[in-house]
Amino acid sequence: MDVLDKFLIKSDYHLYTRWRFFKAFNFTFKRNWHFSVLCTKIEEIVLHEQKKNIVINIPPGYAKSELISIGLTTYAMALDSSNKCIVSSYGIEIAETFTAQVKDILNEEWHQ
């Protein structure tokens, strides 16, 4: 991956997510309206444009964990490695799984 690819991926959370899904799961990220809304909100949070707290209330199986717990963390770290993130969940096992996935992504060559 060249410098331009890395720049483009880090310039937009939606592109970053599509690339991450391709690398992690080897499939093309399917576009849907809720992904676009979530990606826009997540990018606003990371860039400090979102000034208020938000609540994301969508059913299980709609990639909330992938987009927020894992994706937001790795995207924030990609933009600025000095960012600090706390990965949490309702159970310690899930939080540990998310943390391991975040570490794996951060160690990937394309993420450096």
Accessible surface in RSA format (square Angstrom, percent):
REM  Atomic radii and reference values for relative SASA: ProtOr
REM  Chains: A
REM  Algorithm: Lee & Richards
REM  Probe-radius: 1.40
REM  Slices: 20
REM RES _ NUM      All-atoms   Total-Side   Main-Chain    Non-polar    All polar
REM                ABS   REL    ABS   REL    ABS   REL    ABS   REL    ABS   REL
RES MET A   1    88.20  45.7  13.21   8.7  74.99 178.6  23.92  20.3  64.28  85.2
RES ASP A   2    84.27  59.0  74.09  73.7  10.19  24.1  42.36  99.7  41.91  41.8
RES VAL A   3   125.01  82.3 123.55 111.8   1.47   3.5 123.62 107.4   1.39   3.8
RES LEU A   4   110.58  61.6 105.64  75.6   4.94  12.4 108.25  76.0   2.33   6.3
RES ASP A   5    60.07  42.1  58.71  58.4   1.35   3.2   7.86  18.5  52.21  52.1
RES LYS A   6    55.32  27.0  53.81  33.0   1.51   3.6  24.87  22.4  30.44  32.4
RES PHE A   7   130.76  65.4 124.84  77.3   5.92  15.4 129.96  78.8   0.80   2.3
RES LEU A   8    80.65  44.9  80.65  57.7   0.00   0.0  80.65  56.6   0.00   0.0
RES ILE A   9    16.43   9.3  16.43  12.2   0.00   0.0  16.43  11.8   0.00   0.0
RES LYS A  10    54.97  26.8  52.34  32.1   2.64   6.3  26.39  23.8  28.58  30.4
RES SER A  11    56.60  47.8  26.41  35.3  30.18  69.5  29.60  63.0  27.00  37.8
RES ASP A  12    46.67  32.7  46.67  46.4   0.00   0.0  10.87  25.6  35.80  35.7
RES TYR A  13     0.07   0.0   0.07   0.0   0.00   0.0   0.07   0.1   0.00   0.0
RES HIS A  14    33.74  18.4  33.17  23.1   0.57   1.5  22.54  23.2  11.20  13.0
RES LEU A  15    73.76  41.1  71.67  51.3   2.09   5.3  71.67  50.3   2.09   5.6
RES TYR A  16     1.26   0.6   1.26   0.7   0.00   0.0   1.26   0.9   0.00   0.0
RES THR A  17     0.00   0.0   0.00   0.0   0.00   0.0   0.00   0.0   0.00   0.0
RES ARG A  18    63.90  26.8  61.57  31.4   2.33   5.5  11.62  15.9  52.28  31.7
RES TRP A  19    73.08  29.3  69.52  33.6   3.56   8.4  72.47  38.6   0.62   1.0
RES ARG A  20     1.95   0.8   1.93   1.0   0.03   0.1   0.47   0.6   1.48   0.9
RES PHE A  21    14.55   7.3  14.55   9.0   0.00   0.0  14.55   8.8   0.00   0.0
RES PHE A  22    91.92  46.0  89.91  55.7   2.01   5.2  89.91  54.5   2.01   5.7
RES LYS A  23    98.94  48.3  68.17  41.8  30.77  73.3  20.09  18.1  78.85  84.0
RES ALA A  24    57.21  52.6  18.64  28.8  38.57  87.7  28.82  40.6  28.39  75.2
RES PHE A  25    91.66  45.9  67.78  42.0  23.88  62.1  74.24  45.0  17.42  49.9
RES ASN A  26   120.55  83.1 101.83  98.4  18.72  45.1  26.91  64.8  93.63  90.5
RES PHE A  27    91.82  45.9  85.69  53.1   6.13  16.0  91.82  55.7   0.00   0.0
RES THR A  28    90.83  64.6  84.59  85.8   6.24  14.9  54.32  73.0  36.51  55.2
RES PHE A  29     7.41   3.7   2.28   1.4   5.13  13.4   2.36   1.4   5.05  14.4
RES LYS A  30   157.98  77.1 149.28  91.6   8.70  20.7 112.87 101.6  45.11  48.1
RES ARG A  31   163.83  68.8 134.01  68.3  29.82  71.0  50.37  68.8 113.45  68.8
RES ASN A  32    70.94  48.9  60.37  58.3  10.57  25.5  15.12  36.4  55.82  53.9
RES TRP A  33   188.17  75.5 176.17  85.3  12.00  28.2 157.98  84.2  30.19  49.0
RES HIS A  34    16.49   9.0  16.28  11.3   0.21   0.5  13.42  13.8   3.06   3.6
RES PHE A  35    26.68  13.3  26.68  16.5   0.00   0.0  26.68  16.2   0.00   0.0
RES SER A  36    52.21  44.1  50.16  66.9   2.05   4.7  30.97  66.0  21.24  29.8
RES VAL A  37    78.67  51.8  74.51  67.5   4.16  10.0  78.53  68.2   0.14   0.4
RES LEU A  38    12.00   6.7  12.00   8.6   0.00   0.0  12.00   8.4   0.00   0.0
RES CYS A  39     3.04   2.3   2.62   2.9   0.42   1.0   3.04   7.7   0.00   0.0
RES THR A  40    74.93  53.3  71.11  72.1   3.82   9.1  48.69  65.4  26.24  39.7
RES LYS A  41    72.80  35.5  72.80  44.7   0.00   0.0  41.14  37.0  31.66  33.7
RES ILE A  42     0.60   0.3   0.60   0.4   0.00   0.0   0.60   0.4   0.00   0.0
RES GLU A  43    32.02  18.4  32.02  24.2   0.00   0.0   8.67  16.8  23.35  19.1
RES GLU A  44    43.27  24.8  43.05  32.6   0.22   0.5  10.41  20.1  32.86  26.8
RES ILE A  45    59.51  33.9  53.64  40.0   5.88  14.2  54.05  38.9   5.46  14.8
RES VAL A  46    18.24  12.0   3.24   2.9  15.00  36.1   9.40   8.2   8.84  24.0
RES LEU A  47    84.38  47.0  65.00  46.5  19.38  48.7  67.96  47.7  16.42  44.2
RES HIS A  48   134.62  73.6 127.09  88.3   7.53  19.3  90.03  92.8  44.59  51.9
RES GLU A  49   110.05  63.2  86.07  65.1  23.98  57.1  37.61  72.7  72.44  59.1
RES GLN A  50    40.87  22.9  20.60  15.1  20.27  48.3   5.35  11.4  35.52  26.9
RES LYS A  51   171.46  83.6 132.79  81.5  38.66  92.1 102.70  92.4  68.76  73.2
RES LYS A  52   163.26  79.6 152.22  93.4  11.03  26.3 101.34  91.2  61.91  66.0
RES ASN A  53   153.51 105.9 124.13 120.0  29.38  70.7  34.29  82.5 119.22 115.2
RES ILE A  54    57.59  32.8  29.72  22.1  27.87  67.2  34.06  24.5  23.53  63.8
RES VAL A  55   137.39  90.4 105.97  95.9  31.42  75.7 109.18  94.9  28.21  76.5
RES ILE A  56    50.46  28.7  24.61  18.3  25.86  62.3  27.35  19.7  23.12  62.7
RES ASN A  57   138.04  95.2 108.50 104.8  29.55  71.1  20.88  50.2 117.17 113.2
RES ILE A  58    45.86  26.1  35.17  26.2  10.68  25.8  37.81  27.2   8.04  21.8
RES PRO A  59    76.81  56.0  69.10  63.0   7.71  28.0  76.23  62.9   0.58   3.6
RES PRO A  60   122.69  89.4 106.22  96.8  16.47  59.9 109.66  90.5  13.03  81.0
RES GLY A  61    83.58 103.1   0.00   N/A  83.58 103.1  40.77 111.9  42.82  95.9
RES TYR A  62    98.70  46.1  95.56  54.4   3.14   8.2  52.19  39.2  46.51  57.3
RES ALA A  63    25.32  23.3  10.95  16.9  14.37  32.7  21.30  30.0   4.03  10.7
RES LYS A  64    57.20  27.9  54.21  33.3   2.99   7.1  45.71  41.1  11.49  12.2
RES SER A  65    49.36  41.7  45.70  61.0   3.66   8.4  18.26  38.9  31.09  43.6
RES GLU A  66    37.28  21.4  37.11  28.1   0.16   0.4  19.46  37.6  17.82  14.5
RES LEU A  67     0.00   0.0   0.00   0.0   0.00   0.0   0.00   0.0   0.00   0.0
RES ILE A  68    48.84  27.8  47.02  35.0   1.82   4.4  47.02  33.9   1.82   4.9
RES SER A  69    26.12  22.1  18.12  24.2   7.99  18.4   8.44  18.0  17.68  24.8
RES ILE A  70     2.77   1.6   2.77   2.1   0.00   0.0   2.77   2.0   0.00   0.0
RES GLY A  71     0.00   0.0   0.00   N/A   0.00   0.0   0.00   0.0   0.00   0.0
RES LEU A  72    34.99  19.5  34.99  25.0   0.00   0.0  34.99  24.6   0.00   0.0
RES THR A  73    10.37   7.4  10.37  10.5   0.00   0.0   5.31   7.1   5.06   7.6
RES THR A  74     0.00   0.0   0.00   0.0   0.00   0.0   0.00   0.0   0.00   0.0
RES TYR A  75     1.83   0.9   1.83   1.0   0.00   0.0   0.00   0.0   1.83   2.3
RES ALA A  76     7.74   7.1   7.74  12.0   0.00   0.0   7.74  10.9   0.00   0.0
RES MET A  77    49.42  25.6  43.10  28.5   6.32  15.0  41.94  35.7   7.48   9.9
RES ALA A  78    15.34  14.1   0.16   0.2  15.18  34.5   3.65   5.1  11.69  31.0
RES LEU A  79    65.32  36.4  32.87  23.5  32.45  81.6  34.81  24.4  30.51  82.1
RES ASP A  80    69.02  48.3  63.70  63.4   5.32  12.6  21.58  50.8  47.44  47.3
RES SER A  81    98.93  83.6  78.93 105.3  20.00  46.1  42.44  90.4  56.50  79.1
RES SER A  82    75.56  63.9  59.57  79.5  16.00  36.9  49.87 106.2  25.70  36.0
RES ASN A  83    47.78  32.9  39.70  38.4   8.07  19.4   8.95  21.5  38.82  37.5
RES LYS A  84   188.93  92.2 153.82  94.4  35.12  83.6 119.82 107.8  69.12  73.6
RES CYS A  85    49.94  37.8  13.80  15.4  36.15  85.0  12.48  31.6  37.47  40.4
RES ILE A  86   164.68  93.7 133.20  99.2  31.48  75.9 136.37  98.2  28.31  76.8
RES VAL A  87    30.46  20.0   8.91   8.1  21.54  51.9  11.97  10.4  18.48  50.1
RES SER A  88    80.36  67.9  63.98  85.4  16.39  37.7  30.78  65.6  49.58  69.5
RES SER A  89    43.38  36.7   6.02   8.0  37.36  86.1  15.11  32.2  28.27  39.6
RES TYR A  90   202.22  94.4 155.95  88.7  46.26 120.4 136.66 102.7  65.55  80.8
RES GLY A  91    16.92  20.9   0.00   N/A  16.92  20.9  16.92  46.4   0.00   0.0
RES ILE A  92   114.93  65.4 104.58  77.9  10.34  24.9 107.50  77.4   7.43  20.2
RES GLU A  93   119.74  68.7 117.20  88.7   2.54   6.1  61.81 119.6  57.93  47.3
RES ILE A  94    53.31  30.3  52.44  39.1   0.87   2.1  53.31  38.4   0.00   0.0
RES ALA A  95    12.80  11.8  12.65  19.5   0.15   0.3  12.80  18.0   0.00   0.0
RES GLU A  96   104.57  60.0  96.82  73.2   7.76  18.5  40.51  78.4  64.06  52.3
RES THR A  97    71.04  50.5  65.41  66.3   5.63  13.4  45.51  61.1  25.53  38.6
RES PHE A  98    24.73  12.4  24.73  15.3   0.00   0.0  24.73  15.0   0.00   0.0
RES THR A  99    47.58  33.8  47.57  48.2   0.01   0.0  38.77  52.1   8.81  13.3
RES ALA A 100    51.11  47.0  46.66  72.0   4.45  10.1  50.63  71.3   0.48   1.3
RES GLN A 101    67.42  37.7  66.04  48.3   1.38   3.3  23.51  50.1  43.91  33.3
RES VAL A 102     8.33   5.5   8.33   7.5   0.00   0.0   8.33   7.2   0.00   0.0
RES LYS A 103   123.72  60.4 122.24  75.0   1.47   3.5  70.14  63.1  53.57  57.1
RES ASP A 104    91.13  63.8  86.30  85.9   4.84  11.4  24.12  56.8  67.01  66.8
RES ILE A 105    17.53  10.0  17.41  13.0   0.12   0.3  17.53  12.6   0.00   0.0
RES LEU A 106    45.98  25.6  37.97  27.2   8.01  20.1  37.97  26.7   8.01  21.6
RES ASN A 107   115.05  79.3  92.31  89.2  22.74  54.8  24.42  58.8  90.63  87.6
RES GLU A 108    80.34  46.1  75.86  57.4   4.48  10.7  12.40  24.0  67.94  55.5
RES GLU A 109   143.88  82.6 135.57 102.6   8.31  19.8  57.81 111.8  86.07  70.3
RES TRP A 110    19.57   7.9  13.88   6.7   5.69  13.4  14.21   7.6   5.36   8.7
RES HIS A 111    12.60   6.9   5.47   3.8   7.12  18.2   2.70   2.8   9.89  11.5
RES GLN A 112   113.14  63.3  83.61  61.1  29.53  70.3  64.66 137.6  48.48  36.8
END  Absolute sums over single chains surface
CHAIN  1 A     7501.4       6247.8       1253.6       4517.0       2984.4
END  Absolute sums over all chains
TOTAL          7501.4       6247.8       1253.6       4517.0       2984.4
